[in-house]
């Protein structure tokens, strides 16, 4: 547990390629990014992958051929792609590929950031409704839960490029977004500050 004890002075280590560490979350979680501290005072580059799973059996690649900076042992931020941050993962797997000086892997701290939101099975009961889906000319947004007060909305393609973003007035609960981007699959996100608390895929047909 040295990698998740909140103490950057303790450390998990393993020698060799493809050494792994699995973090099990209490429930499915939409991960926005992870913060990883490798070795305190390190002067080398650490290489790694990150994978996610909903059941601990089938794994999806999230971050591949990733690398730390080579001059700091502090926490580094690694953002998840939008297509992966919209998935509720129960397990996060770190796979180490040694470092630029030797064959060892080190993690002094691994922290997971995102949000939890359990939606009912019926889309009409969701606290936020995005419709129609697929959309053609406009995207309707309706916030039915008075406890949700987002400050921003943004729409990204699966490459993480923002195609639409705007600030939201807390008093407006029902609005439309004209579709001015090309056909494809997009991620609609809403939140406040640095926190995203709603994410949904939407299909746009030309």
Secondary structure, DSSP 8 states (H G I E B T S, - for coil): -TTSSS-TTS-EEEESTTEEEEEEEEEEEEEEEEEEE-STT--S-EEEEEEEESSSSSEEEEEEEEE--SS--S-EEEE--HHHHTSEEEEEEEEEEEESSSSEEEESEEEEEEE-----SSGGGSSEEEESSSBSSEEEEEE--TT---SEEEEEETTS-EEEEEE--TT--EEEEE--S-SEEEEEEEEETTEEEEEEEEEE--
